[in-house]
Amino acid sequence: METRAVARFVRISPQKVRLVVDLIRGKKVEEADRVLAFTRKRAAGMVRKVLKSALANATNNPNIDEKILYVKDVYVDQGASWRRWRARAMGRAAQIKKRTSHITVVLSE
């Protein structure tokens, strides 16, 4: 049995989040939570929040034993980019893309 949790439009680039999610893929939930607690990246807190949400979804399902759960799949997709403009020389403007992410965590027995 599987449970999942998704955080959408998280305001950090997917490239930075993928560095963190590679650390927890395939690990038991307790070990993944410990790894994220001591990872010194801003994305670690966001991924940890999604992991705890997926664990809460599993505890509300009576068919799942939450003591043997592991991170079956975790992936990050690119969300919509916010477009901002920055003034440049001679009256021009340059575009800045502020990227967002969709973080998905899948737990299984």
CORDAJO-V66507 format. One record per residue. N is the residue number from 1. PSI is psi in radians with two decimals (999 if undefined). Layout:
n:psi
N:PSI
N:PSI
This chain:
n:psi
1:2.49
2:2.64
3:2.71
4:2.79
5:2.53
6:2.32
7:2.12
8:2.61
9:0.74
10:2.31
11:1.14
12:2.60
13:2.56
14:-0.56
15:-0.69
16:-0.61
17:-0.60
18:-0.52
19:-0.61
20:-0.74
21:-0.41
22:-0.38
23:-0.46
24:-0.09
25:2.19
26:-0.03
27:2.81
28:2.72
29:-0.73
30:-0.74
31:-0.70
32:-0.69
33:-0.71
34:-0.72
35:-0.78
36:-0.57
37:-0.53
38:0.18
39:2.25
40:1.07
41:2.58
42:-0.57
43:-0.38
44:-0.68
45:-0.66
46:-0.74
47:-0.65
48:-0.67
49:-0.71
50:-0.66
51:-0.75
52:-0.59
53:-0.73
54:-0.64
55:-0.68
56:-0.65
57:-0.63
58:-0.63
59:-0.43
60:-0.13
61:2.06
62:-0.27
63:-0.09
64:2.32
65:1.90
66:-0.12
67:-0.36
68:0.34
69:2.57
70:2.87
71:1.75
72:-0.78
73:2.44
74:2.23
75:2.82
76:2.18
77:2.73
78:2.32
79:-2.88
80:2.54
81:2.36
82:2.35
83:2.17
84:2.81
85:2.52
86:2.37
87:2.42
88:-3.07
89:2.66
90:0.67
91:0.17
92:3.00
93:2.54
94:2.47
95:2.44
96:2.25
97:2.10
98:1.86
99:2.64
100:2.87
101:2.70
102:2.03
103:2.21
104:2.28
105:2.23
106:2.16
107:2.56
108:2.86
109:999
